[in-house]
Amino acid sequence: HLLPMARRRWGKVKIFGLGESMGGGVLYSLLIKEKDLFDGAVLVCPMLYVSRDLFPPWVVLQIFKHILVRLLPLWPIAPNKDISEFIFEDPEMHKFVDNAPYHKNLLSNAPPRL
Protein backbone atom coordinates (compact mmCIF):
# COMPACT_ATOMS: atom_id res chain seq x y z
CA HIS A 1 0.00 0.00 0.00
CA LEU A 2 0.95 3.60 -0.49
CA LEU A 3 0.53 4.80 3.11
CA PRO A 4 3.11 2.47 4.74
CA MET A 5 5.66 3.41 2.09
CA ALA A 6 4.95 7.14 2.59
CA ARG A 7 5.09 6.79 6.38
CA ARG A 8 8.56 5.23 6.16
CA ARG A 9 9.77 8.16 4.11
CA TRP A 10 7.97 11.14 5.68
CA GLY A 11 6.83 9.97 9.09
CA LYS A 12 3.33 10.77 10.33
CA VAL A 13 2.35 13.35 7.73
CA LYS A 14 -1.13 13.06 6.25
CA ILE A 15 -1.24 11.79 2.67
CA PHE A 16 -3.99 13.11 0.40
CA GLY A 17 -4.97 12.13 -3.11
CA LEU A 18 -5.70 14.93 -5.58
CA GLY A 19 -7.82 14.37 -8.66
CA GLU A 20 -9.23 16.82 -11.17
CA SER A 21 -11.87 16.06 -13.82
CA MET A 22 -11.29 12.53 -15.10
CA GLY A 23 -8.50 12.11 -12.53
CA GLY A 24 -11.06 12.94 -9.84
CA GLY A 25 -13.31 10.21 -11.19
CA VAL A 26 -10.42 7.73 -11.18
CA LEU A 27 -9.43 8.73 -7.63
CA TYR A 28 -13.05 8.40 -6.49
CA SER A 29 -13.26 4.92 -8.03
CA LEU A 30 -10.01 3.90 -6.32
CA LEU A 31 -11.22 5.16 -2.96
CA ILE A 32 -14.49 3.25 -3.27
CA LYS A 33 -12.47 0.02 -3.52
CA GLU A 34 -9.52 0.98 -1.29
CA LYS A 35 -10.84 3.22 1.47
CA ASP A 36 -7.50 3.26 3.30
CA LEU A 37 -5.43 4.26 0.28
CA PHE A 38 -5.08 7.88 1.50
CA ASP A 39 -5.84 9.83 4.66
CA GLY A 40 -8.09 12.09 2.61
CA ALA A 41 -8.85 13.24 -0.90
CA VAL A 42 -9.38 16.47 -2.80
CA LEU A 43 -11.65 16.05 -5.81
CA VAL A 44 -11.80 19.06 -8.13
CA CYS A 45 -14.77 18.86 -10.50
CA PRO A 46 -14.60 15.06 -10.63
CA MET A 47 -16.07 13.46 -13.71
CA LEU A 48 -18.28 10.89 -12.03
CA TYR A 49 -20.81 10.48 -14.81
CA VAL A 50 -20.94 10.99 -18.56
CA SER A 51 -24.37 11.59 -20.01
CA ARG A 52 -25.42 9.18 -22.74
CA ASP A 53 -26.28 12.28 -24.79
CA LEU A 54 -22.53 12.91 -25.14
CA PHE A 55 -21.68 9.41 -26.37
CA PRO A 56 -20.97 8.90 -30.06
CA PRO A 57 -23.30 6.60 -32.00
CA TRP A 58 -23.29 2.93 -30.95
CA VAL A 59 -21.53 1.75 -34.10
CA VAL A 60 -18.66 4.21 -33.54
CA LEU A 61 -18.19 2.93 -29.97
CA GLN A 62 -18.10 -0.66 -31.19
CA ILE A 63 -15.50 0.17 -33.84
CA PHE A 64 -13.29 1.83 -31.22
CA LYS A 65 -13.78 -0.86 -28.57
CA HIS A 66 -13.30 -3.91 -30.74
CA ILE A 67 -11.21 -2.90 -33.74
CA LEU A 68 -9.14 0.27 -33.33
CA VAL A 69 -8.06 -0.38 -29.75
CA ARG A 70 -6.60 -3.74 -30.76
CA LEU A 71 -4.96 -2.43 -33.91
CA LEU A 72 -3.60 0.83 -32.50
CA PRO A 73 -3.56 0.60 -28.67
CA LEU A 74 -1.20 3.55 -28.17
CA TRP A 75 -2.45 5.75 -30.98
CA PRO A 76 -3.15 9.25 -29.55
CA ILE A 77 -6.69 9.80 -30.76
CA ALA A 78 -7.72 13.35 -29.94
CA PRO A 79 -11.46 13.63 -30.50
CA ASN A 80 -11.62 17.22 -29.32
CA LYS A 81 -9.88 20.41 -30.22
CA ASP A 82 -7.42 22.15 -27.93
CA ILE A 83 -9.42 24.14 -25.37
CA SER A 84 -6.51 25.37 -23.26
CA GLU A 85 -7.01 28.98 -24.38
CA PHE A 86 -10.59 28.88 -23.07
CA ILE A 87 -9.78 27.58 -19.58
CA PHE A 88 -9.13 31.03 -18.12
CA GLU A 89 -10.64 34.27 -19.35
CA ASP A 90 -8.03 36.40 -17.61
CA PRO A 91 -4.74 36.63 -19.58
CA GLU A 92 -2.86 37.16 -16.30
CA MET A 93 -4.08 33.78 -15.11
CA HIS A 94 -2.72 32.21 -18.31
CA LYS A 95 0.69 33.77 -17.61
CA PHE A 96 0.61 32.59 -14.01
CA VAL A 97 -0.22 28.99 -14.92
CA ASP A 98 2.26 28.90 -17.81
CA ASN A 99 5.10 30.23 -15.62
CA ALA A 100 4.38 28.44 -12.33
CA PRO A 101 7.16 25.85 -11.89
CA TYR A 102 5.06 23.52 -9.72
CA HIS A 103 2.16 23.63 -12.16
CA LYS A 104 4.26 22.56 -15.16
CA ASN A 105 4.83 19.21 -13.48
CA LEU A 106 1.08 18.63 -13.43
CA LEU A 107 0.34 19.64 -17.01
CA SER A 108 0.65 17.39 -20.01
CA ASN A 109 0.92 18.50 -23.62
CA ALA A 110 -0.21 15.11 -24.87
CA PRO A 111 -3.65 14.95 -26.46
CA PRO A 112 -6.33 12.96 -24.63
CA ARG A 113 -6.59 9.30 -25.56
CA LEU A 114 -9.75 7.35 -25.99
QUICORLIN-V845192 format. One record per pair of residues at least 4 apart in sequence whose C-alpha atoms are under 8 Angstrom apart, sorted by sequence separation. I is the first residue (numbers start at 1). GAP is how many residues later the second one is. If there is no record, write none. Layout:
i gap
I GAP
I GAP
//
This chain:
i gap
1 4
2 4
3 4
4 4
5 4
6 4
7 4
19 4
20 4
21 4
22 4
23 4
24 4
25 4
26 4
27 4
28 4
29 4
30 4
31 4
50 4
51 4
56 4
57 4
58 4
59 4
60 4
61 4
62 4
63 4
64 4
65 4
66 4
67 4
68 4
69 4
83 4
89 4
90 4
91 4
92 4
93 4
94 4
95 4
96 4
100 4
101 4
102 4
103 4
104 4
6 5
7 5
19 5
20 5
30 5
31 5
56 5
62 5
63 5
64 5
68 5
88 5
98 5
99 5
7 6
18 6
19 6
31 6
88 6
97 6
98 6
19 7
97 7
19 8
6 9
18 9
17 10
3 12
28 15
27 16
28 18
24 19
24 20
17 21
24 21
25 21
16 22
19 22
24 22
25 22
15 23
16 23
17 23
18 23
19 23
20 23
21 23
23 23
24 23
25 23
15 24
16 24
17 24
18 24
19 24
20 24
21 24
22 24
23 24
24 24
14 25
15 25
16 25
17 25
18 25
19 25
20 25
21 25
22 25
14 26
16 26
18 26
20 26
21 26
22 26
19 27
78 33
79 33
3 34
77 34
78 34
2 35
3 35
76 35
77 35
78 35
79 35
1 36
2 36
76 36
77 36
78 36
76 37
77 37
75 38
76 38
//
